Amino acid sequence: MSWHDRNGGWAKGQQRRVNALIFTLFILPLSFLMPFLAIQATRWLIPRLPSIKIPLPLLWIMSIGCAGAMLLILRRARIERSIKRLVPECDGRLCPACRRSLTQLPDVGECPRCGQPYTVKLLHRFWADYVLEPTNAGTWLLKMNAERAASTKAFSLRRLYQLWFSSRSRLDYMVASLLVLYIIASYLLSVFLHVTFLGMFMKMLPYAFMMLGMSLLSRGWARRVGDERFCVVCAYPQAPEAETAEQCPECGGLWNRPGGFHRGRIVKTPWMMFTGATLLLVFFGLISIDLVAPGWAPSMSIPPQELSTQELIEEVMDPLAGFTTNEWTILLSRTMTAEQELSLAEGLLAFRQSRGHFDQDSEGWMHKRMQANALPKKLADRYYREMLEASLVAPKKVRAGQPFSISIACTPHTNIYSGKTGSDVLAVFFGGFYLDESDDPIMRETKVHYGALFGSHPQYTPTTTLTAKVTGTARVRSVLWMVAGDQDIVKGAIHWKPDGSPEIPKGARWAECVELAESVDVTE
């Protein structure tokens, strides 16, 4: 039973490795989509929950990372398939670095393609343990590289791999390595997420317990110790005098061929398993505490006074991180450059689009900038224009002579703290519906609508019924005039001029006509 046997332990183990990679290839995109599916399912079950919006840059990074991981897994699966085929063909004389056949070369030498030193004996041990004892495979690579590269980078990386994962390595090396990784990960996350190192260190503490617990549990459950040989099929021990025997006396397996035997007896370490299980329980306990009482760990927030002006700007316009009044107070006490003010204004407008409206501090700051004419005209127009997103709701297909209904749908982003900040309010002058090229408005109103209420309720939503008499494509239109200014603009009646435009109140600071149009397919 060696790698020459298609039904042997080595071939089956290598096939399991390939199957695991292919399974991961299918699971990875599902894992990537699972958070989005969970968010949508939660929104469906509990409609009153606030919407959760993921920033587009983060979504791109996640998508690129998922696609890159899938390509790497696919490449690794192809390599593992080639190893399953080439190792038996070359009788184990296959270069571990570049997978070149070494069958026509001496028993000791270097690979002509990549320069990897080898001996046939160590190659056999490497490829046998590559499947049967993968944690020990690096040991044979170290021995093949020891004479040539005792101090090179490649050797150091392999040595580090052995100290981390080899079952023959010492436990203190493994614990120290995990601790170093934990500290490095905490520091990098604290830098990229702009939080305190101590807060991130404590938040990641449960995951350190999880990694250490799983490592101890796996090492204590079963590891091989010693140099004795055991049949790979039935685990029958091989006596030293039986090393020349071709077959295992218990099952008849070809146990002296490469891949036909395990090296070392299986040892269980109860204290490692108990410690690992305890650490996993601590992990689940800390995670549960974090969900119920997240204040158990030190605060991850950096004090606002320690942030630079640019960092404060990023904080107050981040729709995910949110804001605090203290941050705004400190930011307003500092002197911002023209570029920083422009960046803050653009970020706050994006914040309003994602959150629905400004917070009180943002609304007050934007109002002061607008009063001082400190923003470019293009940005000022955007400030008013994006206060209301309107669309015309009409059917895609109707029958000729059959009435159909059309209405206005709106998403407001208006100022909601005008009473406290003195900022401008938005009013909507509804100019009516139109069918095809007709100039006669339908349902033109003389009543002013608040922008915050327009389209939010049937009594504030203009709706009418039209009839298309000719088959073909009918064009339905609606005209809105958006006017921004003081509260006085929503008082009184609208006076429409003969040209179809309204008289703009004197207190208005901005006005614009918006025409909405949709095409309707009219059939027999």
Order of alpha helices (4+ residues) and beta strands (2+ residues): alpha-alpha-beta-beta-alpha-alpha-alpha-alpha-alpha-alpha-beta-beta-beta-alpha-alpha-alpha-alpha-alpha-alpha-beta-beta-beta-alpha-beta-beta-beta-beta-beta
